[in-house]
Amino acid sequence: IVLMALILKLFYRSFDRQTDILNQIRYLAMANSGILELEDDD
């Protein structure tokens, strides 16, 4: 969990000025979770 937090911090710092990329990553993550949920229900 700590490693994940550190990695996320590094990524956030790297893309601090590129919120568009962060938004895209968030959207993809949400889409993936949604797809996984749909597949799980199926």
C-alpha angles and dihedrals in degrees: 000000000000090000091052090050092050092048091048089050091051092048091047091051092047093051095033090119094039105066089158091068091046090051090049091050090048091049091050091048092050090046091050092050090048092050091048090051091049091049090047091053090048 
